[in-house]
Amino acid sequence: MSDNASNNLQDLQYFGEYGGVNPSISDSSTYTFISAKTMFDTFEGNTEGCYLYSRHSSPSNLYLGEALAAIEGTETANVTASGMGAITAVILQLCDTTDHIVSSRTIYGGTYAFMKNFLKKFGITTSFVDITDIDAVEKSITPKTKMIYCESVSNPLLEVADIKALSKLAKKHGIPLVVDNTFSPLTIAPAKLGADIVIHSLTKFINGTSDCVAGVVCGTKDFCLALKDVNSGAGMLLGSTLDSLRASSILKNMRTLHIRMQKHSENAKYLAEKFEEDGLRVVYPGLQSHSGHETLKKQMNSKYGFGGLLTLDVGSLENANALMEMMQDQKLGYLAVSLGFYKTLFSAPGTSTSSEIPMEEQIEMGLGDGLIRFSIGLDNDIKRTYEMMKACMLQLNILKKNTITV
């Protein structure tokens, strides 16, 4: 894949209201009109370049949306107050009562809970399948299926979706493919591979500073306008609007995304290779031992590597908790959920971000209670980081227990 995403972002240039090099922040909830007729036309969505009320849209949100659309290669994008705000709006826009969704079995716990539990109120059902098994995905499609949903690289097991194959299948059945690309910005461009709608939690890598919550829906102009329709738009009526100040700060942070993603990936790959050499049970898409390694290679932009996420299975929750607490004490990172921060973040997803998934289903999909998910940071001396992490594992006898004897 070419590096069009970062080039598109590089070419974006906005002058502020008074000639500033940063766009002016629209710090208003409502906007004035000279003509009452123009206000009416704007409310009906018939006036370009006019703003009525910041829950509908704001200049700051528009700037950020344009930058995100440029990265993903879509016509436009709507920003939201959270990743879940983006996900839920898309699902409720596409699905009606008694409709059906085919979803990856390994997805963010909040998405899983919304699909499995909350949507029952509307009679909307979901089949959770192994997204890497295209035959299984197709067998799950029914006449009531309204979308195929997946994550480019899944949370937390790091399964890799074959987006081209899924897109081909979705088009065959006349349904949209919705892809959450939170784990792999710049590395994967789902829309260019055939996805119809691309979602991000901007909270993570794209913002990169763990100081706000936000999301985005990237898609066609028609779909994004439908989300904002004052009469039937799920994005409009559910009210998941991003604050203009936060939109402005995320736009500024995006300028370093390409540099950060390269470093996240470089560090994660180094650690994964070292841990695998040590005999630890490590999962990282950049390892040849990963089942989705070749799938990712054929659809990725190699300039940005295989991503900043890896998992280690240390055998038990007791081991996982002890290791995470020790690593935090050693200032190797934070025992915290989320990802994409400059420091490494680690958590046991079975008891945190994936806790909404019943234990029996966690076991079935291979999410053991000793699994630790690492979002690898921007450490300048990754060799030192590795040596310190290894020392923690040796002290706790984790490395010894998991070492493979040849």
C-alpha positions in Angstrom: 0.0 0.0 0.0 1.2 3.5 -0.7 1.6 6.2 2.0 -1.3 8.3 0.8 -2.8 8.6 4.2 0.0 10.6 5.8 0.5 12.6 2.6 -3.2 13.5 2.6 -2.9 14.7 6.2 0.3 16.5 5.4 -1.5 18.5 2.6 -4.2 19.7 4.9 -3.7 23.4 5.9 -6.1 25.7 7.6 -5.6 29.3 8.5 -7.1 30.6 11.7 -9.7 33.3 11.8 -7.0 35.9 12.2 -4.3 34.3 10.2 -3.1 31.9 12.9 -1.3 28.7 11.9 -3.9 26.7 13.9 -7.6 26.9 13.0 -9.6 29.1 15.3 -11.6 27.2 18.0 -15.3 27.6 17.7 -16.1 28.1 21.4 -19.8 28.6 20.9 -22.8 26.3 21.4 -25.1 28.4 19.1 -24.6 30.6 16.1 -26.3 33.8 15.0 -28.0 34.5 11.6 -28.7 37.8 9.8 -31.7 36.1 8.0 -34.4 34.0 9.6 -34.7 32.1 6.2 -31.0 31.1 6.4 -31.6 29.7 9.9 -34.5 27.6 8.6 -32.4 26.4 5.6 -29.5 25.5 7.9 -31.7 23.5 10.3 -33.0 21.5 7.3 -29.4 20.8 6.2 -29.7 22.8 3.0 -27.1 25.5 3.6 -23.3 24.8 3.1 -20.9 26.6 5.4 -23.5 27.8 8.0 -23.7 26.6 11.6 -26.8 26.5 13.8 -26.0 24.6 17.0 -22.9 22.7 18.0 -24.7 19.5 18.6 -25.3 19.5 14.9 -21.8 20.5 13.8 -19.1 23.1 14.5 -16.1 24.4 12.5 -13.7 22.7 14.9 -15.3 19.4 14.5 -15.4 19.9 10.8 -11.6 20.4 10.6 -11.0 17.3 12.6 -13.4 15.3 10.5 -11.7 16.4 7.3 -8.3 15.3 8.6 -9.6 11.9 9.7 -11.4 11.4 6.3 -8.0 12.2 4.6 -6.3 9.5 6.7 -8.9 6.9 6.0 -9.5 7.8 2.4 -13.2 8.4 2.8 -15.4 11.1 1.5 -16.0 12.6 4.9 -16.2 11.9 8.6 -18.3 12.7 11.7 -16.5 13.1 15.0 -18.2 11.9 18.2 -17.8 12.3 22.0 -16.5 8.7 22.3 -15.7 5.6 20.3 -18.8 4.0 21.7 -20.8 7.0 20.5 -19.5 6.3 17.0 -20.2 2.6 17.2 -23.7 2.8 18.6 -24.8 5.5 16.2 -23.6 3.5 13.2 -25.4 0.3 14.4 -28.7 2.0 15.2 -28.6 3.9 11.9 -28.2 0.7 9.9 -30.4 -1.7 11.9 -34.1 -1.8 12.7 -36.2 -4.0 14.9 -35.7 -7.7 14.3 -32.6 -7.1 12.1 -29.4 -9.1 12.5 -25.6 -8.4 12.7 -22.7 -10.7 12.0 -19.8 -9.7 14.2 -16.3 -10.9 15.1 -16.3 -12.9 18.3 -13.3 -10.9 19.6 -14.1 -7.3 19.9 -14.0 -4.6 22.5 -16.1 -5.6 25.5 -18.3 -2.5 25.4 -19.1 -3.2 21.7 -19.8 -6.9 22.6 -22.1 -5.9 25.5 -24.0 -3.4 23.3 -24.6 -5.9 20.6 -25.4 -8.9 22.8 -27.3 -7.3 25.6 -28.5 -3.7 24.9 -29.8 -4.4 21.3 -32.1 -7.1 22.7 -34.4 -4.2 23.7 -35.0 -3.6 20.0 -35.1 -7.2 18.9 -31.8 -6.9 17.1 -29.6 -10.0 17.3 -26.0 -10.7 16.7 -24.1 -13.8 15.6 -20.5 -13.7 17.0 -18.2 -15.7 14.7 -14.5 -16.3 14.0 -14.0 -13.4 11.6 -10.9 -15.1 10.2 -13.1 -18.0 8.9 -14.8 -16.5 5.8 -17.0 -19.6 5.3 -18.3 -19.3 8.9 -19.0 -15.6 8.4 -21.0 -16.3 5.2 -23.0 -19.2 6.8 -24.0 -16.7 9.6 -25.6 -14.3 7.1 -29.4 -14.3 7.0 -32.0 -12.3 5.0 -32.2 -10.0 8.0 -28.5 -9.3 8.3 -27.8 -5.6 7.9 -24.0 -5.5 8.4 -20.7 -7.4 9.0 -18.8 -5.9 11.8 -15.2 -6.4 12.8 -12.0 -4.9 14.1 -9.0 -4.6 11.8 -6.9 -6.1 14.6 -9.1 -7.4 17.3 -9.2 -6.4 21.0 -7.7 -8.1 22.9 -6.6 -11.3 21.0 -5.0 -9.4 18.1 -6.8 -11.5 15.4 -6.4 -10.0 11.9 -9.4 -9.5 9.7 -9.0 -10.1 6.0 -10.8 -6.9 5.0 -10.7 -7.5 1.2 -12.2 -10.9 1.6 -14.9 -9.6 4.0 -15.6 -6.7 1.7 -16.1 -9.1 -1.2 -18.5 -11.2 0.9 -20.4 -8.1 2.1 -20.9 -6.8 -1.4 -22.1 -10.3 -2.6 -24.9 -10.1 0.0 -25.6 -6.4 -0.4 -24.7 -5.4 3.1 -22.1 -2.9 4.5 -18.8 -3.9 6.1 -18.1 -1.8 9.2 -14.6 -1.9 10.5 -13.2 -0.6 13.8 -9.7 0.5 13.0 -8.7 1.8 16.5 -5.7 -0.6 16.9 -4.2 0.1 13.5 -4.4 3.7 12.3 -2.1 4.3 9.2 -1.0 0.7 9.3 -4.3 -0.4 7.7 -6.7 1.7 5.6 -9.9 -0.4 5.6 -11.8 1.9 3.2 -9.2 1.4 0.6 -9.5 -2.4 1.1 -13.3 -2.2 0.6 -14.8 -1.4 4.0 -17.9 0.8 3.7 -17.6 2.5 7.1 -14.5 2.9 9.3 -14.7 3.7 13.0 -12.1 4.8 15.5 -11.9 5.5 19.2 -9.8 8.7 18.9 -9.1 8.3 22.6 -6.3 5.9 21.7 -3.5 6.2 19.2 -4.9 9.0 17.1 -5.0 11.4 20.1 -2.1 9.7 21.8 -2.0 11.7 25.1 -4.7 9.9 27.2 -6.4 13.2 28.1 -9.8 12.9 26.3 -12.4 10.6 25.0 -13.6 10.8 21.4 -14.6 8.8 18.3 -15.2 9.1 14.6 -17.3 7.6 11.8 -15.6 7.8 8.4 -17.7 7.0 5.3 -19.6 8.4 2.4 -21.1 11.9 2.4 -24.6 10.4 2.2 -24.1 8.1 5.2 -22.5 10.8 7.4 -25.3 13.3 6.5 -27.9 10.6 7.3 -26.3 10.3 10.8 -26.8 14.0 11.3 -30.3 14.2 9.9 -32.4 16.2 12.4 -35.4 13.8 12.0 -33.8 10.4 11.8 -30.1 10.6 12.3 -28.8 8.4 15.1 -25.7 10.6 15.5 -27.8 13.7 15.8 -30.6 12.3 18.0 -28.4 10.3 20.4 -26.4 13.5 21.1 -22.9 12.0 21.0 -21.3 15.3 20.0 -17.6 16.1 20.5 -16.7 19.3 22.3 -14.9 21.8 20.0 -12.0 22.3 22.4 -11.3 18.6 22.4 -11.6 18.4 18.6 -9.0 21.2 18.3 -6.5 19.4 20.6 -6.9 16.1 18.8 -6.3 17.7 15.5 -3.0 19.1 16.8 -1.9 15.8 18.2 -2.7 14.1 14.9 0.3 15.9 13.3 2.7 13.5 15.1 0.6 10.3 14.5 2.9 9.0 11.7 6.0 9.4 13.9 4.3 7.9 16.9 2.9 4.9 15.1 6.3 4.0 13.7 7.9 4.1 17.2 5.0 2.2 18.8 5.4 -0.5 16.2 9.2 -0.6 16.3 9.2 -1.0 20.1 6.5 -3.6 20.2 8.2 -5.7 17.5 11.5 -5.6 19.4 9.8 -6.8 22.7 7.7 -9.4 21.0 10.7 -11.0 19.2 12.7 -11.0 22.5 9.9 -12.5 24.5 9.3 -15.2 21.9 13.0 -16.1 22.0 12.7 -16.4 25.8 10.0 -19.0 25.3 7.1 -16.8 26.5 3.6 -17.2 25.0 3.5 -13.9 23.1 1.0 -12.9 20.5 2.0 -10.1 18.1 1.0 -9.8 14.4 4.6 -8.9 13.4 5.7 -12.4 14.4 5.7 -15.1 11.8 4.2 -17.4 14.4 1.1 -15.2 14.4 -1.8 -16.8 12.5 -2.7 -13.5 10.9 0.9 -12.4 10.0 0.6 -13.0 6.3 -2.9 -11.5 6.2 -1.7 -8.3 7.8 1.4 -8.2 5.6 -0.7 -8.2 2.4 -3.0 -5.3 3.5 -0.7 -3.1 5.6 1.4 0.0 5.0 4.7 -1.5 6.0 6.1 1.9 6.8 4.1 1.9 10.0 4.9 -1.6 11.1 2.6 -4.2 12.7 1.2 -2.0 15.5 1.9 -1.2 19.1 -0.2 -4.0 20.8 1.0 -7.4 22.0 -0.2 -9.9 24.5 1.6 -12.2 26.9 0.0 -15.2 28.7 1.7 -15.6 32.0 -0.4 -18.6 33.1 -2.7 -17.2 35.8 -4.4 -14.0 37.0 -2.2 -14.1 40.1 0.9 -14.0 37.9 -0.6 -11.3 35.7 -1.5 -9.0 38.6 1.9 -9.5 40.3 3.8 -8.7 37.1 1.8 -5.7 36.3 2.1 -4.3 39.8 5.8 -4.9 39.8 6.3 -3.3 36.3 4.4 -0.2 37.5 6.6 0.0 40.6 9.6 -0.2 38.3 8.2 2.8 36.3 7.9 0.6 33.2 4.4 1.8 32.6 0.9 2.0 34.1 -1.5 -0.7 35.2 -4.3 1.0 33.2 -6.8 0.3 30.5 -6.7 2.1 27.1 -3.8 2.3 24.6 -1.8 4.6 22.5 -0.1 6.5 25.3 3.5 7.6 25.4 4.1 5.2 28.3 3.3 1.5 28.1 -0.1 0.6 29.4 -0.9 -3.0 30.6 -4.1 -4.7 31.8 -5.6 -8.1 32.2 -8.5 -7.8 29.7 -10.4 -10.8 31.0 -11.1 -8.8 34.2 -11.2 -5.3 32.6 -11.8 -4.3 29.0 -13.3 -7.7 28.1 -15.0 -8.5 31.4 -18.5 -8.0 29.7 -17.8 -11.3 27.8 -19.0 -14.3 29.9 -16.1 -16.4 31.3 -17.1 -19.5 29.3 -17.0 -17.5 26.1 -13.6 -16.0 27.0 -12.2 -19.5 27.5 -13.7 -20.7 24.2 -12.1 -17.8 22.3 -8.7 -18.3 24.0 -8.8 -15.4 26.4 -7.2 -16.9 29.4 -7.1 -15.2 32.8 -3.3 -15.0 32.7 -3.4 -12.9 29.5 -1.9 -9.4 29.7 -2.5 -6.8 27.0 0.3 -4.4 26.4 0.1 -1.1 24.6 3.8 -0.5 24.1 4.9 3.1 24.6 7.4 5.4 22.9 10.4 4.3 25.0 13.7 5.7 23.6 15.8 2.8 25.0 13.7 -0.3 24.3 16.5 -2.6 25.1 16.6 -1.2 28.6 12.9 -1.7 28.9 13.2 -5.3 27.8 15.9 -6.0 30.3 13.9 -4.5 33.1 10.7 -6.4 32.1 12.6 -9.6 31.9 14.1 -9.0 35.4 10.6 -8.6 36.8 9.5 -11.9 35.2 12.5 -13.8 36.5 11.9 -12.4 40.0 8.4 -13.7 39.9 9.4 -17.0 38.3 7.1 -16.3 35.4 9.8 -16.5 32.8 11.2 -19.8 34.2 7.7 -21.3 34.3 7.0 -20.5 30.7 10.4 -21.1 29.2 10.4 -23.7 26.4 13.1 -26.3 26.9 14.6 -27.5 23.7 
